[in-house]
């Protein structure tokens, strides 16, 4: 059988209450309570089964605070407050990887970094930042392709000149 609790509110005796009902009653640590297992009225704070009522709630973890304080940003994925979320800008990730492999890899690494920033800034709600990262990825990728084509042309000309010089020294 579940214990039935009584508590004093001034001179007024309230109860019987179940433990769950007592937890929602307006009592403090110094409120006098009684149940049939006690010989006399005692302060509520002295009963182990009531300790959970008075224990301070642990603070929520920092991530939960951030999510709670920025719930609208998480629900929309942006800072646009109940407006329709714009589409994510083009990341150019595939093109930056291809241009890095076939053109000039030192420059291509910077374009890959910018391309990777597009989705992370967009998901974080920074639409302007994702637009900027997309534009930077595209510019660096184009510069990478231009440098790569230029180097291929220069190397081809050098090989052509070297080939001509080599074959001009041969006697047929």
Secondary structure as UniProt FT lines:
FT   STRAND          5..9
FT   TURN            10..11
FT   STRAND          12..17
FT   HELIX           19..23
FT   TURN            29..30
FT   STRAND          32..35
FT   TURN            36..37
FT   STRAND          42..43
FT   HELIX           44..46
FT   HELIX           48..50
FT   HELIX           51..54
FT   HELIX           62..69
FT   HELIX           71..76
FT   HELIX           93..102
FT   HELIX           105..123
FT   TURN            124..125
FT   HELIX           127..168
//
